[in-house]
């Protein structure tokens, strides 16, 4: 028996390496997620070892669920025309079946089972099942994309164009469902963009034109302090310096308070700090007569206990702050997603998209704003204060996103991955 271990960024790359080196007859022994990707162990001439174990209801339920999904998928795949199925896809699915079936076979005689699954074994089995499910979803996504290209070429073309804009499948799917009946591709594209424009929310009144406390929140590096400087300078130019004040909650970053103090001196506006032993409420009380108070917060990681205290301060009833999540258009989608879930606890009034001048795509930031119903209050596209600050409109955001779309055609693997979870893919697995 030949056994090899593979490391790759994702399951698709690992499976490609297995097929290249061991061929289509290789069996997948185990899969697990590791730092930087996945680890996959494969073998030739592998014989599944039988084992006895004490029944574990949670494990058996998970096994039966996975087996039922794969069996249902196999039945549906067999119903398709043989011409639509690639040989390697069927071989890989059969390998998955061979791997899961012995493991998930019903164990009728529980009295003969002696060994117990400990917690580590259960976690390893769950990880392996998740890996097998990922393999199945990957194959079904590939088949869904192939079927869409054949049966719905106009929809497939729109999927590609939206992928080049960087939009996620969750945002694209409902938009394309609304234009599915339109056969003219150019008209369908315009209609889709119109629906997408309607999905983006922008404030009816610019936040700085309303009185109150405005806090900018988000991870480090998103451009919070620079954006706050632009907002403050713009307000002073339009309304004067007597009705605005700045507050800093950032006592963690070296030089953060000095930076804000310099800004206050240049604009001739007061700057206050939330120091040790002070509360945000007590710092804001002397500033109650100010029309606008801008708060600069610390960009803390989600794992830092101080973040929870900061967000609780912003959400306090006596503060009544409008909190805006600052998202850099240069950040990856996973980073923006993590930022949203970390900072939503303080209550978000909207978002500000920054660094558009450095971005190669707006899709991920717009997907976050649309998906979570965050109005886009401002955008920034350069270092100039306050010139590089705009109050956006939804059609302007979409137009810019279209201009920034990638010139490269997405690969078949990327489109298959995007189609995973679409209505076509869900026809095969529940």
C-alpha positions as CSV (number, residue, x, y, z in Angstrom):
1,X,0.0,0.0,0.0
2,X,1.3,3.4,-1.0
3,X,0.4,6.3,1.4
4,X,1.1,10.0,0.8
5,X,0.2,13.2,2.6
6,X,-0.6,16.4,0.8
7,X,-0.7,20.0,1.9
8,X,-2.6,22.6,-0.2
9,X,-4.4,25.9,0.1
10,X,-7.8,24.3,-0.4
11,X,-9.4,20.9,-1.0
12,X,-9.6,21.4,-4.8
13,X,-5.8,21.8,-5.1
14,X,-5.2,18.9,-2.8
15,X,-7.5,16.6,-4.9
16,X,-5.8,17.7,-8.1
17,X,-2.4,16.7,-6.7
18,X,-3.8,13.3,-5.6
19,X,-5.1,12.6,-9.1
20,X,-1.9,13.7,-10.7
21,X,0.4,11.6,-8.5
22,X,-1.7,8.6,-7.4
23,X,-4.3,8.4,-10.1
24,X,-8.1,8.0,-10.1
25,X,-7.9,4.8,-8.0
26,X,-6.5,6.5,-4.9
27,X,-8.5,6.5,-1.7
28,X,-8.8,9.4,0.6
29,X,-7.9,8.2,4.1
30,X,-8.3,11.5,6.0
31,X,-8.6,15.2,5.7
32,X,-8.2,18.0,8.2
33,X,-7.8,21.7,8.2
34,X,-4.3,23.1,9.1
35,X,-2.8,26.5,9.3
36,X,-2.6,27.9,5.7
37,X,-5.0,25.3,4.1
38,X,-5.8,21.6,4.3
39,X,-3.9,18.4,4.9
40,X,-5.1,15.3,2.9
41,X,-3.8,11.7,3.3
42,X,-4.4,9.4,0.3
43,X,-3.4,5.9,-0.5
44,X,-3.3,3.3,-3.2
45,X,-4.7,-0.3,-2.5
46,X,-6.1,1.0,0.8
47,X,-8.2,-1.5,2.7
48,X,-10.6,0.0,5.2
49,X,-10.0,-1.5,8.6
50,X,-13.1,-2.7,10.5
51,X,-13.4,-1.6,14.0
52,X,-15.9,-2.0,16.8
53,X,-17.0,0.9,19.0
54,X,-19.7,1.8,21.5
55,X,-22.6,3.6,19.8
56,X,-22.3,7.4,19.7
57,X,-25.7,9.0,18.9
58,X,-24.3,12.4,17.8
59,X,-21.7,10.8,15.6
60,X,-24.2,8.3,14.0
61,X,-26.6,11.1,13.3
62,X,-23.8,13.1,11.5
63,X,-22.8,10.0,9.6
64,X,-26.3,9.2,8.5
65,X,-26.9,12.8,7.4
66,X,-23.8,12.8,5.3
67,X,-24.5,9.4,3.8
68,X,-28.1,10.4,2.9
69,X,-26.9,13.6,1.2
70,X,-24.3,11.7,-0.9
71,X,-26.7,8.9,-1.8
72,X,-29.3,11.4,-2.9
73,X,-26.6,13.2,-4.9
74,X,-25.5,10.0,-6.6
75,X,-29.1,9.1,-7.5
76,X,-29.7,12.5,-9.1
77,X,-26.3,12.4,-10.9
78,X,-27.2,9.0,-12.4
79,X,-30.4,10.4,-13.7
80,X,-28.4,13.0,-15.8
81,X,-27.4,12.3,-19.4
82,X,-24.1,10.4,-19.5
83,X,-22.8,13.0,-22.0
84,X,-23.1,15.7,-19.3
85,X,-21.0,13.9,-16.8
86,X,-17.2,14.0,-17.0
87,X,-15.5,10.7,-16.3
88,X,-13.2,12.1,-13.6
89,X,-16.2,13.6,-11.8
90,X,-17.9,10.3,-11.6
91,X,-14.7,8.6,-10.5
92,X,-14.2,11.1,-7.7
93,X,-17.8,10.8,-6.5
94,X,-17.4,7.0,-6.4
95,X,-14.3,7.3,-4.4
96,X,-16.2,9.5,-1.9
97,X,-18.9,6.8,-1.7
98,X,-16.4,4.1,-1.2
99,X,-14.8,6.1,1.6
100,X,-18.1,7.0,3.4
101,X,-20.2,3.9,2.9
102,X,-18.1,1.6,5.1
103,X,-17.8,4.2,7.8
104,X,-21.4,5.2,7.9
105,X,-22.9,1.7,7.5
106,X,-25.6,1.0,10.2
107,X,-24.3,-0.8,13.2
108,X,-27.0,-3.1,14.2
109,X,-25.4,-5.1,16.9
110,X,-24.5,-2.5,19.6
111,X,-23.9,-5.2,22.2
112,X,-20.8,-6.4,20.4
113,X,-19.3,-2.9,20.2
114,X,-16.7,-2.5,22.9
115,X,-14.4,0.5,22.3
116,X,-15.7,4.1,22.8
117,X,-15.0,7.1,20.7
118,X,-13.2,9.7,22.8
119,X,-13.6,13.4,22.2
120,X,-10.5,13.5,20.0
121,X,-11.7,10.7,17.8
122,X,-15.1,12.3,17.4
123,X,-13.5,15.6,16.4
124,X,-11.3,13.9,13.9
125,X,-14.3,12.0,12.4
126,X,-16.3,15.2,12.2
127,X,-13.4,17.0,10.5
128,X,-13.1,14.1,8.0
129,X,-16.9,14.3,7.3
130,X,-16.6,18.0,6.7
131,X,-13.8,17.4,4.2
132,X,-15.9,14.8,2.4
133,X,-18.8,17.2,2.3
134,X,-16.5,19.9,0.9
135,X,-15.4,17.5,-1.8
136,X,-19.0,16.7,-2.7
137,X,-19.9,20.4,-2.8
138,X,-16.9,21.2,-5.0
139,X,-18.0,18.5,-7.5
140,X,-21.6,19.6,-7.5
141,X,-20.6,23.3,-8.0
142,X,-18.6,22.2,-11.0
143,X,-21.6,20.3,-12.4
144,X,-24.0,23.2,-11.7
145,X,-21.7,25.6,-13.5
146,X,-21.4,23.3,-16.5
147,X,-25.2,22.9,-16.7
148,X,-25.7,26.6,-16.4
149,X,-23.3,27.3,-19.3
150,X,-25.1,24.7,-21.4
151,X,-28.8,25.5,-20.6
152,X,-28.6,29.1,-19.5
153,X,-25.7,30.8,-21.3
154,X,-27.1,34.3,-20.7
155,X,-27.2,33.7,-17.0
156,X,-23.8,32.2,-17.0
157,X,-22.4,35.3,-18.8
158,X,-23.9,37.6,-16.1
159,X,-22.5,35.4,-13.4
160,X,-19.0,35.9,-14.9
161,X,-19.4,39.7,-15.2
162,X,-20.5,39.9,-11.5
163,X,-17.6,37.7,-10.5
164,X,-15.2,40.1,-12.2
165,X,-16.7,42.9,-10.1
166,X,-15.8,40.9,-7.0
167,X,-19.4,40.5,-5.8
168,X,-20.2,37.4,-3.7
169,X,-22.7,34.7,-4.8
170,X,-25.1,35.5,-2.0
171,X,-25.5,39.0,-3.5
172,X,-25.5,38.0,-7.2
173,X,-28.0,35.1,-6.9
174,X,-31.2,37.1,-6.0
175,X,-30.4,39.8,-8.5
176,X,-30.0,37.3,-11.4
177,X,-33.2,35.5,-10.3
178,X,-35.1,38.7,-11.0
179,X,-33.8,38.9,-14.6
180,X,-33.9,35.2,-15.4
181,X,-36.8,35.6,-17.8
182,X,-35.0,38.3,-19.9
183,X,-33.4,36.7,-23.0
184,X,-31.6,39.8,-24.3
185,X,-28.2,39.7,-22.6
186,X,-27.6,43.4,-22.8
187,X,-31.0,44.3,-21.4
188,X,-30.6,41.7,-18.7
189,X,-27.3,43.2,-17.7
190,X,-28.8,46.7,-17.4
191,X,-31.7,45.3,-15.4
192,X,-29.4,43.4,-13.1
193,X,-27.3,46.6,-12.4
194,X,-30.5,48.5,-11.7
195,X,-31.6,45.9,-9.2
196,X,-28.2,45.9,-7.6
197,X,-28.3,49.7,-7.4
198,X,-31.6,49.5,-5.7
199,X,-30.1,47.1,-3.1
200,X,-27.5,49.6,-2.0
201,X,-28.7,51.9,0.7
202,X,-27.3,55.4,1.2
203,X,-28.5,57.9,3.9
204,X,-31.2,60.4,2.8
205,X,-29.5,63.0,5.0
206,X,-25.7,63.3,5.3
207,X,-24.8,62.2,8.9
208,X,-22.6,65.3,9.5
209,X,-25.6,67.5,8.7
210,X,-27.4,66.1,11.7
211,X,-26.5,66.8,15.3
212,X,-25.2,64.1,17.6
213,X,-22.3,61.8,18.4
214,X,-20.6,60.0,15.5
215,X,-18.1,57.2,16.2
216,X,-15.9,55.5,13.6
217,X,-15.2,51.9,14.5
218,X,-13.3,49.1,12.8
219,X,-10.0,47.2,12.8
220,X,-6.6,48.8,12.6
221,X,-5.5,50.0,9.2
222,X,-9.0,50.7,7.8
223,X,-8.4,54.5,7.8
224,X,-10.6,55.6,10.7
225,X,-8.4,58.5,11.9
226,X,-7.8,59.9,8.4
227,X,-11.5,59.7,7.7
228,X,-12.3,61.5,10.9
229,X,-9.9,64.2,10.0
230,X,-11.6,64.7,6.6
231,X,-15.1,64.8,8.3
232,X,-13.9,67.3,10.8
233,X,-12.2,69.6,8.3
234,X,-15.2,69.5,6.0
235,X,-17.5,70.5,8.8
236,X,-15.3,73.4,9.9
237,X,-15.1,74.7,6.4
238,X,-18.9,74.7,6.1
239,X,-20.1,75.6,9.6
240,X,-17.1,76.9,11.6
241,X,-15.2,75.4,14.5
242,X,-17.4,76.4,17.4
243,X,-20.0,73.6,17.1
244,X,-17.7,70.5,16.8
245,X,-15.4,68.6,19.1
246,X,-13.2,65.5,18.9
247,X,-12.9,62.6,21.3
248,X,-10.2,59.9,21.3
249,X,-10.8,56.4,22.8
250,X,-7.5,55.1,21.3
251,X,-5.0,54.9,24.1
252,X,-3.4,51.8,22.6
253,X,-1.7,53.0,19.4
254,X,1.5,54.9,19.8
255,X,1.0,58.5,18.8
256,X,-2.7,58.2,18.2
257,X,-3.7,60.9,20.7
258,X,-0.9,63.2,19.5
259,X,-2.2,62.8,15.9
260,X,-5.7,63.9,17.0
261,X,-4.3,66.7,19.2
262,X,-2.4,68.1,16.2
263,X,-5.6,67.9,14.1
264,X,-7.5,69.8,16.8
265,X,-4.9,72.5,17.0
266,X,-4.9,73.0,13.2
267,X,-8.7,73.2,13.0
268,X,-9.0,75.1,16.3
269,X,-11.4,72.6,17.8
270,X,-11.3,71.0,21.3
271,X,-10.0,67.4,21.7
272,X,-10.8,65.2,24.7
273,X,-9.5,61.8,25.7
274,X,-11.0,58.8,27.5
275,X,-8.3,58.0,30.0
276,X,-7.8,55.3,32.5
277,X,-10.6,55.3,35.1
278,X,-12.9,57.5,32.9
279,X,-16.0,56.6,31.1
280,X,-17.1,57.8,27.6
281,X,-20.3,59.2,29.2
282,X,-18.4,61.4,31.6
283,X,-16.1,62.7,28.8
284,X,-19.1,63.6,26.6
285,X,-21.0,65.4,29.3
286,X,-19.0,68.7,29.0
287,X,-19.5,68.5,25.3
288,X,-23.2,68.3,25.3
289,X,-23.6,71.8,23.9
290,X,-21.6,70.9,20.7
291,X,-23.6,70.1,17.6
292,X,-21.3,67.4,16.4
293,X,-18.9,65.2,18.4
294,X,-16.6,62.8,16.4
295,X,-15.1,59.8,18.3
296,X,-12.0,58.1,17.1
297,X,-11.8,54.5,18.4
298,X,-9.0,52.0,18.8
299,X,-8.7,49.4,16.1
300,X,-8.6,46.3,18.4
301,X,-8.7,42.7,17.3
302,X,-11.8,40.6,18.1
303,X,-9.9,38.5,20.6
304,X,-8.9,41.5,22.7
305,X,-11.0,41.8,25.8
306,X,-10.6,45.6,25.6
307,X,-12.7,45.6,22.4
308,X,-15.8,44.4,24.3
309,X,-15.4,47.2,26.8
310,X,-15.0,49.8,24.1
311,X,-18.1,48.6,22.2
312,X,-20.1,48.5,25.5
313,X,-19.2,52.1,26.0
314,X,-20.4,53.1,22.6
315,X,-23.6,51.2,23.0
316,X,-24.4,52.8,26.4
317,X,-27.8,54.4,26.7
318,X,-26.3,57.8,27.8
319,X,-24.0,58.0,24.8
320,X,-26.5,57.6,21.9
321,X,-23.7,57.4,19.3
322,X,-24.2,56.7,15.7
323,X,-21.5,54.1,15.0
324,X,-20.1,53.7,11.4
325,X,-18.0,50.7,10.4
326,X,-15.0,51.9,8.4
327,X,-14.2,49.3,5.7
328,X,-11.1,49.6,3.4
329,X,-11.9,48.5,-0.2
330,X,-8.5,47.0,-0.3
331,X,-9.3,44.4,2.4
332,X,-10.3,40.8,1.7
333,X,-13.8,39.7,2.1
334,X,-13.1,37.5,5.1
335,X,-11.4,40.4,6.9
336,X,-14.5,42.6,6.3
337,X,-16.8,39.8,7.4
338,X,-14.8,39.3,10.6
339,X,-14.8,43.1,11.2
340,X,-18.6,43.3,10.9
341,X,-19.3,40.4,13.3
342,X,-16.8,41.8,15.8
343,X,-18.1,45.4,15.8
344,X,-21.8,44.9,15.2
345,X,-22.3,44.5,19.0
346,X,-22.2,48.3,19.4
347,X,-25.0,48.8,16.9
348,X,-24.0,50.1,13.4
349,X,-25.8,53.0,11.8
350,X,-23.9,52.4,8.5
351,X,-20.5,52.1,6.9
352,X,-17.8,54.2,5.3
353,X,-15.8,52.7,2.4
354,X,-12.2,53.9,2.3
355,X,-9.1,53.6,0.1
356,X,-11.0,53.4,-3.2
357,X,-8.0,54.9,-4.9
358,X,-5.9,51.9,-3.9
359,X,-8.6,49.2,-4.6
360,X,-8.7,46.8,-7.6
361,X,-12.3,45.9,-6.7
362,X,-15.3,47.2,-4.8
363,X,-17.3,44.0,-4.9
364,X,-16.3,42.7,-1.5
365,X,-17.0,45.9,0.4
366,X,-20.3,46.4,-1.5
367,X,-21.3,42.8,-0.8
368,X,-20.8,43.5,2.9
369,X,-22.9,46.7,2.8
370,X,-25.7,45.1,0.8
371,X,-25.7,41.8,2.6
372,X,-26.0,43.3,6.1
373,X,-28.1,46.3,5.1
374,X,-25.5,48.9,6.0
375,X,-26.1,52.3,4.4
376,X,-22.9,53.6,2.8
377,X,-22.5,57.1,4.4
378,X,-19.2,58.2,2.8
379,X,-16.4,57.0,0.6
380,X,-12.8,58.2,0.5
381,X,-10.4,57.9,-2.4
382,X,-7.2,59.6,-1.5
383,X,-5.1,61.3,1.2
384,X,-6.2,64.9,0.7
385,X,-8.1,66.5,3.6
386,X,-11.0,67.1,3.1
387,X,-11.1,66.9,-0.7
388,X,-11.0,63.1,-1.0
389,X,-14.3,62.5,0.9
390,X,-17.6,62.0,-0.9
391,X,-21.2,61.5,-0.1
392,X,-22.0,58.6,-2.4
393,X,-25.1,57.7,-4.3
394,X,-26.0,54.1,-5.1
395,X,-25.8,54.5,-8.9
396,X,-22.3,56.1,-8.5
397,X,-21.1,53.2,-6.4
398,X,-22.3,50.6,-9.0
399,X,-20.8,52.6,-11.8
400,X,-17.4,52.7,-10.1
401,X,-17.6,49.0,-9.2
402,X,-18.2,48.3,-12.9
403,X,-15.2,50.4,-13.9
404,X,-13.0,48.6,-11.4
405,X,-14.0,45.1,-12.6
406,X,-11.1,42.8,-13.4
407,X,-10.0,42.5,-17.1
408,X,-9.2,38.8,-16.6
409,X,-11.7,36.1,-17.3
410,X,-12.4,33.9,-14.2
411,X,-11.3,30.3,-14.4
412,X,-13.7,27.4,-14.5
413,X,-12.7,26.4,-11.0
414,X,-13.5,29.9,-9.7
415,X,-16.9,29.9,-11.4
416,X,-17.6,26.4,-10.0
417,X,-16.8,27.6,-6.6
418,X,-19.1,30.6,-7.0
419,X,-21.9,28.3,-8.1
420,X,-21.6,26.1,-5.1
421,X,-24.8,26.6,-3.1
422,X,-26.8,28.0,-6.1
423,X,-30.2,26.7,-6.8
424,X,-28.7,24.4,-9.5
425,X,-26.3,22.9,-7.0
426,X,-29.0,22.5,-4.4
427,X,-30.9,20.3,-6.8
428,X,-28.3,17.6,-6.0
429,X,-27.8,17.9,-2.3
430,X,-30.1,19.1,0.5
